[in-house]
Amino acid sequence: MLSTGLPQGAVPRLERPGPLRERVYEALLELITTRALRPGQHLVESELAGHLGVSRQPVREALQRLNTEGWVDLRPAQGAFVHEPTEEEADQLLTVRTLLEAEAARLAAAHADSAGIAALNELCAEGERAVAAEDVDRAVALNAAFHSKVMELAGNTVLAGLAAQVDRRVRWYYTPVARQRGGQSWVEHRELIAAIDARDEQRATRLMREHTEHTR
């Protein structure tokens, strides 16, 4: 166990090329959203720099950016800490997510082809296997991939862009409840696929709204 509490193997490799500050930012954001860096955890610049194999400057710049975006709290005379989301923040985000996802489901029902339905079914099968294996991290990642695929099938780039802005934060909030939702989440996914395949826009909208509300 590393001194910052990072599990062995959790620190991503910083591949070159690309702006160093951007790569450090992405690495730290991934560690936060996967909860390798836990809410409330103290972030020490020198230790993070050592783990990532960089100097302290890009780490400092990344932490300032993450603070601006609400992922990190910078406290005077104390340092940086992973933000601890409040119930109100989670509720507001999931309200927005419900609106976006419900519309995506409606559009997917209107536009999805057989290849799209097959892709949803494969993601669902993988998610069910992850739940059966009690692989929570993989189940969370597959859940995000499933919802992303529905958004893709909707065919609305503006909607997809808005959804992308909240996707990582939703994944961050969802991780702690993933085990509790377990297989039921994928049962709901199966029902949604059936509605999309049947081109039942109204039912797909309702099922997605209920699905996101269950998580909420």
C-alpha positions in Angstrom: 0.0 0.0 0.0 1.4 3.4 -1.0 1.5 6.2 1.5 -1.3 8.1 -0.2 -3.5 5.0 0.1 -3.3 4.0 -3.5 -3.5 0.2 -4.1 -0.6 -1.3 -6.0 -1.2 -1.2 -9.7 -3.8 1.6 -9.5 -1.4 4.4 -10.7 -1.8 4.7 -14.5 1.3 5.0 -16.7 1.7 8.4 -18.2 2.1 7.7 -21.9 4.0 10.1 -24.1 3.5 12.3 -26.1 1.0 14.9 -25.1 1.1 17.9 -22.7 2.4 16.7 -19.4 -0.1 18.8 -17.4 -3.0 17.3 -19.3 -1.8 13.7 -18.8 -1.3 14.3 -15.1 -4.7 15.8 -14.8 -6.3 12.8 -16.6 -4.4 10.4 -14.4 -5.5 12.1 -11.2 -9.1 12.4 -12.4 -9.2 8.7 -13.2 -7.8 7.8 -9.8 -10.6 10.0 -8.2 -13.5 8.7 -10.3 -12.5 5.0 -9.7 -12.1 5.9 -6.0 -8.5 4.7 -5.9 -8.2 8.1 -4.3 -11.1 8.2 -1.8 -13.4 11.1 -1.0 -11.8 13.2 1.8 -8.3 11.8 1.2 -5.4 14.1 1.7 -3.5 14.7 -1.6 0.2 15.3 -1.0 1.9 16.9 -4.1 5.3 15.3 -3.6 3.9 11.8 -3.1 1.6 12.1 -6.1 4.5 13.4 -8.2 6.6 10.5 -7.1 3.9 7.9 -7.9 3.4 9.4 -11.4 7.1 10.0 -12.1 6.8 13.7 -12.7 7.8 17.0 -10.9 5.5 18.7 -8.5 4.6 21.5 -10.9 2.2 19.6 -13.2 0.7 17.9 -10.2 0.0 21.4 -8.6 -1.5 22.6 -11.9 -3.7 19.5 -12.1 -4.9 19.9 -8.5 -5.8 23.5 -9.2 -7.8 22.5 -12.2 -9.5 19.7 -10.3 -10.4 22.2 -7.6 -12.0 24.5 -10.2 -14.1 21.6 -11.5 -15.2 20.5 -8.0 -13.2 17.2 -7.8 -10.7 18.5 -5.2 -10.9 20.9 -2.3 -8.0 23.2 -1.6 -8.0 24.2 2.0 -5.8 27.1 3.3 -2.9 25.9 5.4 -4.1 22.3 5.0 -3.6 21.3 1.4 -5.6 19.5 -1.2 -8.3 16.9 -0.4 -10.5 14.8 -2.6 -13.9 16.4 -2.6 -16.6 14.6 -0.5 -19.9 14.8 -2.5 -23.0 15.8 -0.5 -26.4 14.2 -0.9 -27.7 17.5 -2.4 -24.9 17.5 -5.1 -25.6 13.8 -6.0 -29.4 14.5 -6.1 -28.9 17.5 -8.5 -26.6 15.6 -10.8 -28.9 12.5 -10.9 -31.8 14.8 -11.7 -30.0 16.1 -14.7 -28.9 12.6 -15.7 -32.4 11.3 -15.6 -33.5 14.0 -18.1 -30.7 13.3 -20.5 -30.8 9.5 -20.3 -34.6 9.4 -20.7 -34.4 11.4 -23.9 -31.5 9.3 -25.1 -33.5 6.1 -24.6 -36.5 7.6 -26.6 -34.2 8.6 -29.5 -32.4 5.2 -29.4 -35.8 3.5 -29.7 -36.5 5.6 -32.8 -33.1 5.1 -34.5 -31.3 2.0 -33.2 -30.5 -0.7 -35.8 -29.8 -4.4 -35.3 -26.1 -3.9 -34.8 -26.8 -1.4 -32.1 -29.2 -3.8 -30.3 -26.6 -6.5 -30.5 -24.0 -4.2 -29.0 -26.3 -3.4 -26.1 -27.0 -7.1 -25.5 -23.3 -7.9 -25.5 -22.6 -5.2 -22.9 -25.5 -6.5 -20.8 -24.2 -10.0 -20.9 -20.7 -8.8 -19.9 -22.3 -6.8 -17.0 -24.2 -9.8 -15.8 -20.9 -11.8 -15.8 -19.2 -9.1 -13.8 -21.9 -9.1 -11.2 -21.8 -12.8 -10.9 -18.1 -12.7 -10.4 -18.6 -9.8 -7.8 -16.2 -7.7 -9.9 -17.7 -4.3 -8.9 -15.1 -2.2 -10.7 -15.8 -3.9 -14.0 -19.6 -3.8 -13.4 -19.4 0.0 -12.9 -17.3 0.4 -16.0 -19.7 -1.7 -18.1 -22.7 0.2 -16.7 -21.1 3.4 -17.9 -20.4 1.8 -21.3 -24.0 0.6 -21.6 -25.4 4.0 -20.9 -22.8 5.5 -23.3 -23.9 3.1 -26.0 -27.6 4.1 -25.6 -26.5 7.7 -25.9 -24.6 6.9 -29.1 -27.6 5.1 -30.6 -29.7 8.2 -29.9 -27.7 10.0 -32.6 -27.9 13.5 -31.0 -24.4 15.0 -30.7 -25.5 17.9 -28.5 -27.2 15.5 -26.1 -24.2 13.3 -26.1 -21.9 16.3 -25.3 -24.1 17.3 -22.4 -24.1 13.7 -21.1 -20.3 13.4 -21.4 -20.0 16.4 -19.0 -21.8 14.5 -16.2 -20.7 10.9 -17.1 -17.6 10.7 -14.9 -19.2 12.3 -11.9 -22.1 9.9 -12.2 -19.7 7.0 -12.3 -18.0 8.4 -9.2 -21.3 8.6 -7.4 -22.5 5.2 -8.6 -19.5 3.1 -7.4 -20.6 2.9 -3.8 -24.1 1.7 -4.6 -23.1 -0.7 -7.4 -22.9 -3.7 -5.2 -26.3 -2.9 -3.7 -27.9 -2.5 -7.1 -26.1 -5.6 -8.3 -28.0 -7.8 -10.8 -31.2 -5.7 -10.6 -29.6 -3.0 -12.6 -28.9 -5.4 -15.4 -32.4 -6.8 -15.3 -33.6 -3.2 -15.9 -31.1 -2.9 -18.7 -32.5 -6.0 -20.4 -36.0 -4.5 -20.2 -34.8 -1.3 -21.7 -33.1 -3.2 -24.6 -36.4 -4.9 -25.3 -38.2 -1.6 -25.5 -35.6 -0.1 -27.8 -35.6 -3.1 -30.0 -39.4 -2.9 -30.2 -39.1 0.8 -31.2 -41.4 1.7 -28.3 -40.2 5.2 -27.6 -42.7 5.8 -24.8 -41.8 2.6 -22.9 -38.1 3.2 -23.4 -38.4 6.7 -21.9 -40.3 5.4 -18.9 -38.0 2.5 -18.2 -34.9 4.7 -18.4 -36.4 7.2 -16.1 -37.3 4.5 -13.6 -33.9 3.0 -13.9 -32.0 6.2 -13.2 -34.4 7.0 -10.3 -33.7 3.6 -8.7 -30.1 4.5 -8.6 -30.9 7.9 -7.2 
